[in-house]
Amino acid sequence: DVLDWVAAQRSAGVPLTLLGTDEDGDVELADHDLTGPTLVLTGNETSGLSAGWREACDVMVSIPMLGSASSLNAASATTVVLYEAVRQRRAR
């Protein structure tokens, strides 16, 4: 249902980006433009996003971490992504 909605949005001209989070993402979160319409996909703490959702994503981002932790829990990761989106949108 979600991917059908995404297809409908894109058909209507909405430049919607599907953004996935992963500790090994291709782009650091702050380096990705979050000022446009974005659907955030966050996997669970154990195995992350499923292969199907990963394939559906336009971009996979990572949240830089220091110390021994390699990732955040799902709620915290999503909060960081939403904060960064607001930060970028305010700067425009």
N, C-alpha and C positions, 0 to 999 in steps of 0.2 A: 504494500500500500504506500509506503513512504517513497519508494523509487518511482511509482506511478505519479505521485504528487510532484516530485522533483521534475519529472519529464514534462508534466503539464505546466509547471512554472517556467521552465526553460522554453517551451513552445510558445508561451505567452510573452516571451522576450525578457524575462527576469534572469539576469546573469548570476544565478545561484551557484555557489561553490560548496561542494561537500568536503569538509575538512575533518580528517581523522587525527587522533592523537596517538602517539606511540613513542616509547623511549628511544627508538632507533629511527625516528621520522627523518625524512629527507631534508627538511628545512627547519631551522629554529623558529619558534613561534613568533618572536619579535620581528623576524625578517620577512614574514608573510603578510601581505596586505589583507587586513580584515575590515576594510572600510565598506565593502560591498555586501550584498546579501549572502549570508553564510549559514550553512547548517552544520553544527558541530556534532561529530560522532565520537563517543568515548566508550571504549570497551571496558570489560570488568578487570579487576585488579590481578586476577590470576593469569588469564590468557589473552587479554586485550580484545581487539576487534576480530570478528570472524573473518575468514578469507573472503567471503562474499562482500562484506562491508568494506574491507580493504580495497577490493577491486572497484567498488563503486565510488571511492573517494577520489577527488581531483588532486588532493595534496595530503600528505602525511606530515604532521609537524611534531617536533619534539620540544619539550620544556627543559631548558638547561638545568642540570642538577650538580651540586657540589657535595663532597663527602661520600659516604658509603651507600647512600640511598640511590637507586637507579630510576625510580619512578614514584609518582604520587598516587593516592587512591583516586578512584573515578570522580568523586565529588570535588576533591581538591583540584584535580587536573582541569576539570570543566570550569571551575571557578576562575582559575588562572587564565584560561582561554577567553572567557567572557570579560574579565578585567582588561586584558590586552586589547580586545575589540573596542571597548569603551574608550580606553586611553588613545588608541589610534583615531577613533572617530571624533573625539574632542579636539585633537590636534589639527584636524582638517579645517 
